[in-house]
Amino acid sequence: MSPPLLHTHAPSGVPRRRAGAGRRILVATAVAAATLAVAGSAQACIEVGVYRDRPQSSIGQLDASLGAGVSVISTYVTVGRQVDPALIATARRRKSKLLVTLMVDNGRDRPTQAAFSDTRIAAGRYDRPIGALARQLKSSGLTVIVRPLPEPNTPWYAWSGTVNGNSAGSYIRAFRRVRKVLKRNGGARLKVMWAPYFRSVPDTDDNALDRYFPGNANVDLVGTSGYNFGAAGELNWLSPIEVFQDPYIQIQALSRKPFWIAETGTTARGGNKSAWLRSLARLQRSMPRLRGVVLYDVREPAGDFRITSTKPVRAAAKAVLAARCGKKRGA
């Protein structure tokens, strides 16, 4: 299924730090400073992924525009369904990894879905279909990242911590249950990613990002998702560093596992889209543990996030690909 329309989830501007969050920010800042201090001049490669509608039929068009380099194909799956076999075949042919975002709901982005509350998930109600999905992914022979129950620090999903009778604690129990089923059935090549939204909505202590962390032993990868919707109405233009620096610092204080930008994109409203993408390409300089970036390549009511919309944008997108894993010298 397609990801949720971003328009209804648009941030209201530059993220504000929560009242009472000073201790967490100070600790996290110290960790980030230490990370930067030990980072060498050489940077690790990053995986570059993309979300597109119907990627099994459209990824070739992207390659024609940007050349080789996209190493991860992102898709969304509603619980009870499986990944399209045609997409698996495409990933095999390309030798790509899959990023599968697992949505434990009825296929609609509604927070009030009692059947999909954290309590129901944690009690094992969806163990069987989750296990079946994991076995399908194992049989694919691909390296797969599963991002279950994303963005819990927002109010728009059935598993979110402030809606549907949930809490941060109930989310952690649900995430751990899903992770256990995935790992038991998915084999060694299946990795589980925990990825909250880049800012908490609402921005309160009870809904703070770190309240949702399921523990270092329960994640293989960590990350966040966030977008620049552009300058329009009450929204401000946000650079990549403004979107991702704070959550990177906070999450690195919780876990030193490889960090991913699980999904991101920008419009051109009120700013320079190609400059934004080039800035994204340089982000690893200040985030040395960044290991993956997934670009949201869709035009939708929230804006035009496509990375091939104009010649300058295509050139900037190629800059993001320049540090990709598997890049040959001179490529």
Rosetta blueprint (number, residue, H / E / L):
1 M L
2 S L
3 P L
4 P L
5 L L
6 L L
7 H H
8 T H
9 H H
10 A L
11 P L
12 S L
13 G L
14 V L
15 P L
16 R L
17 R L
18 R L
19 A L
20 G L
21 A L
22 G H
23 R H
24 R H
25 I H
26 L H
27 V H
28 A H
29 T H
30 A H
31 V H
32 A H
33 A H
34 A H
35 T H
36 L H
37 A H
38 V H
39 A L
40 G L
41 S L
42 A L
43 Q L
44 A L
45 C L
46 I E
47 E E
48 V E
49 G E
50 V E
51 Y E
52 R L
53 D L
54 R L
55 P H
56 Q H
57 S H
58 S H
59 I H
60 G H
61 Q H
62 L H
63 D H
64 A H
65 S H
66 L H
67 G L
68 A L
69 G L
70 V L
71 S L
72 V E
73 I E
74 S E
75 T E
76 Y E
77 V E
78 T E
79 V L
80 G L
81 R L
82 Q L
83 V L
84 D L
85 P H
86 A H
87 L H
88 I H
89 A H
90 T H
91 A H
92 R H
93 R H
94 R H
95 K L
96 S L
97 K E
98 L E
99 L E
100 V E
101 T E
102 L E
103 M E
104 V L
105 D L
106 N L
107 G L
108 R L
109 D L
110 R L
111 P L
112 T L
113 Q L
114 A H
115 A H
116 F H
117 S L
118 D H
119 T H
120 R H
121 I H
122 A H
123 A L
124 G L
125 R L
126 Y L
127 D H
128 R H
129 P H
130 I H
131 G H
132 A H
133 L H
134 A H
135 R H
136 Q H
137 L H
138 K H
139 S H
140 S H
141 G L
142 L L
143 T L
144 V E
145 I E
146 V E
147 R E
148 P E
149 L L
150 P L
151 E L
152 P L
153 N L
154 T L
155 P L
156 W L
157 Y L
158 A L
159 W L
160 S L
161 G L
162 T L
163 V L
164 N L
165 G L
166 N L
167 S L
168 A H
169 G H
170 S H
171 Y H
172 I H
173 R H
174 A H
175 F H
176 R H
177 R H
178 V H
179 R H
180 K H
181 V H
182 L H
183 K H
184 R H
185 N H
186 G H
187 G L
188 A L
189 R L
190 L E
191 K E
192 V E
193 M E
194 W E
195 A L
196 P L
197 Y E
198 F L
199 R L
200 S L
201 V L
202 P L
203 D L
204 T L
205 D L
206 D L
207 N L
208 A L
209 L H
210 D H
211 R H
212 Y H
213 F L
214 P L
215 G L
216 N H
217 A H
218 N H
219 V L
220 D L
221 L E
222 V E
223 G E
224 T E
225 S E
226 G E
227 Y E
228 N E
229 F L
230 G L
231 A L
232 A E
233 G L
234 E L
235 L E
236 N L
237 W L
238 L L
239 S L
240 P H
241 I H
242 E H
243 V H
244 F H
245 Q H
246 D H
247 P H
248 Y H
249 I H
250 Q H
251 I H
252 Q H
253 A H
254 L H
255 S L
256 R L
257 K L
258 P L
259 F E
260 W E
261 I E
262 A E
263 E E
264 T E
265 G E
266 T E
267 T L
268 A L
269 R L
270 G L
271 G L
272 N L
273 K H
274 S H
275 A H
276 W H
277 L H
278 R H
279 S H
280 L H
281 A H
282 R L
283 L H
284 Q H
285 R H
286 S L
287 M L
288 P L
289 R L
290 L E
291 R E
292 G E
293 V E
294 V E
295 L E
296 Y E
297 D L
298 V L
299 R E
300 E E
301 P L
302 A L
303 G E
304 D E
305 F L
306 R L
307 I L
308 T L
309 S L
310 T L
311 K H
312 P H
313 V H
314 R H
315 A H
316 A H
317 A H
318 K H
319 A H
320 V H
321 L H
322 A L
323 A L
324 R E
325 C L
326 G L
327 K L
328 K L
329 R L
330 G L
331 A L
